[in-house]
Amino acid sequence: LQIKFNIRKIVLIFWINKSSWIHLKLFTLKN
């Protein structure tokens, strides 16, 4: 259960980082 929770946490952090990177790239392309 603990390992499963840690994996979900890592996936969530990765997804947030990826989405923020995409937003940053789109923002840079606009300007």
N, CA, C and O atoms as a GROMACS GRO file, in nm:
protein
  124
    1LEU      N    1   0.084  -0.121   0.000
    1LEU     CA    2   0.000   0.000   0.000
    1LEU      C    3   0.088   0.126   0.000
    1LEU      O    4   0.060   0.221  -0.073
    2GLN      N    5   0.192   0.126   0.082
    2GLN     CA    6   0.283   0.242   0.091
    2GLN      C    7   0.356   0.264  -0.042
    2GLN      O    8   0.372   0.378  -0.086
    3ILE      N    9   0.400   0.156  -0.103
    3ILE     CA   10   0.472   0.166  -0.232
    3ILE      C   11   0.377   0.220  -0.339
    3ILE      O   12   0.416   0.304  -0.420
    4LYS      N   13   0.254   0.172  -0.339
    4LYS     CA   14   0.155   0.218  -0.436
    4LYS      C   15   0.130   0.368  -0.420
    4LYS      O   16   0.121   0.441  -0.519
    5PHE      N   17   0.121   0.412  -0.296
    5PHE     CA   18   0.100   0.554  -0.269
    5PHE      C   19   0.218   0.637  -0.318
    5PHE      O   20   0.200   0.745  -0.375
    6ASN      N   21   0.338   0.588  -0.296
    6ASN     CA   22   0.459   0.659  -0.340
    6ASN      C   23   0.464   0.670  -0.492
    6ASN      O   24   0.502   0.774  -0.545
    7ILE      N   25   0.427   0.564  -0.560
    7ILE     CA   26   0.425   0.565  -0.708
    7ILE      C   27   0.324   0.668  -0.758
    7ILE      O   28   0.352   0.742  -0.852
    8ARG      N   29   0.207   0.672  -0.696
    8ARG     CA   30   0.105   0.769  -0.736
    8ARG      C   31   0.153   0.912  -0.712
    8ARG      O   32   0.126   1.001  -0.792
    9LYS      N   33   0.224   0.932  -0.603
    9LYS     CA   34   0.279   1.063  -0.570
    9LYS      C   35   0.382   1.106  -0.675
    9LYS      O   36   0.382   1.220  -0.720
   10ILE      N   37   0.470   1.013  -0.712
   10ILE     CA   38   0.573   1.041  -0.813
   10ILE      C   39   0.508   1.073  -0.948
   10ILE      O   40   0.549   1.166  -1.017
   11VAL      N   41   0.407   0.996  -0.984
   11VAL     CA   42   0.335   1.019  -1.111
   11VAL      C   43   0.268   1.156  -1.109
   11VAL      O   44   0.271   1.228  -1.209
   12LEU      N   45   0.208   1.191  -0.996
   12LEU     CA   46   0.141   1.321  -0.983
   12LEU      C   47   0.241   1.435  -0.996
   12LEU      O   48   0.215   1.532  -1.067
   13ILE      N   49   0.353   1.424  -0.928
   13ILE     CA   50   0.458   1.526  -0.935
   13ILE      C   51   0.510   1.538  -1.078
   13ILE      O   52   0.529   1.648  -1.129
   14PHE      N   53   0.533   1.423  -1.142
   14PHE     CA   54   0.582   1.422  -1.280
   14PHE      C   55   0.482   1.490  -1.374
   14PHE      O   56   0.520   1.567  -1.462
   15TRP      N   57   0.352   1.458  -1.355
   15TRP     CA   58   0.247   1.514  -1.440
   15TRP      C   59   0.237   1.665  -1.422
   15TRP      O   60   0.219   1.738  -1.520
   16ILE      N   61   0.248   1.712  -1.299
   16ILE     CA   62   0.243   1.857  -1.271
   16ILE      C   63   0.363   1.926  -1.336
   16ILE      O   64   0.348   2.032  -1.397
   17ASN      N   65   0.481   1.866  -1.324
   17ASN     CA   66   0.602   1.924  -1.384
   17ASN      C   67   0.591   1.929  -1.536
   17ASN      O   68   0.630   2.027  -1.599
   18LYS      N   69   0.538   1.820  -1.593
   18LYS     CA   70   0.524   1.813  -1.738
   18LYS      C   71   0.425   1.917  -1.789
   18LYS      O   72   0.452   1.984  -1.888
   19SER      N   73   0.312   1.931  -1.723
   19SER     CA   74   0.210   2.027  -1.766
   19SER      C   75   0.260   2.171  -1.750
   19SER      O   76   0.232   2.256  -1.834
   20SER      N   77   0.332   2.198  -1.641
   20SER     CA   78   0.385   2.333  -1.621
   20SER      C   79   0.494   2.363  -1.725
   20SER      O   80   0.507   2.477  -1.770
   21TRP      N   81   0.571   2.261  -1.764
   21TRP     CA   82   0.674   2.280  -1.867
   21TRP      C   83   0.608   2.312  -2.001
   21TRP      O   84   0.656   2.397  -2.076
   22ILE      N   85   0.496   2.244  -2.032
   22ILE     CA   86   0.422   2.269  -2.156
   22ILE      C   87   0.366   2.412  -2.155
   22ILE      O   88   0.374   2.482  -2.256
   23HIS      N   89   0.310   2.454  -2.043
   23HIS     CA   90   0.256   2.589  -2.031
   23HIS      C   91   0.366   2.694  -2.048
   23HIS      O   92   0.347   2.797  -2.112
   24LEU      N   93   0.481   2.665  -1.991
   24LEU     CA   94   0.595   2.756  -2.001
   24LEU      C   95   0.640   2.767  -2.147
   24LEU      O   96   0.670   2.876  -2.196
   25LYS      N   97   0.643   2.654  -2.216
   25LYS     CA   98   0.685   2.653  -2.356
   25LYS      C   99   0.584   2.728  -2.444
   25LYS      O  100   0.623   2.805  -2.532
   26LEU      N  101   0.456   2.708  -2.419
   26LEU     CA  102   0.353   2.779  -2.494
   26LEU      C  103   0.361   2.929  -2.470
   26LEU      O  104   0.346   3.010  -2.561
   27PHE      N  105   0.385   2.965  -2.345
   27PHE     CA  106   0.398   3.107  -2.309
   27PHE      C  107   0.518   3.170  -2.378
   27PHE      O  108   0.512   3.284  -2.423
   28THR      N  109   0.627   3.095  -2.385
   28THR     CA  110   0.749   3.145  -2.451
   28THR      C  111   0.726   3.158  -2.602
   28THR      O  112   0.776   3.252  -2.665
   29LEU      N  113   0.653   3.064  -2.660
   29LEU     CA  114   0.626   3.069  -2.804
   29LEU      C  115   0.536   3.186  -2.840
   29LEU      O  116   0.551   3.245  -2.947
   30LYS      N  117   0.443   3.220  -2.752
   30LYS     CA  118   0.354   3.334  -2.776
   30LYS      C  119   0.433   3.464  -2.782
   30LYS      O  120   0.405   3.550  -2.866
   31ASN      N  121   0.531   3.479  -2.696
   31ASN     CA  122   0.612   3.601  -2.689
   31ASN      C  123   0.737   3.591  -2.774
   31ASN      O  124   0.815   3.686  -2.779
   0.00000   0.00000   0.00000
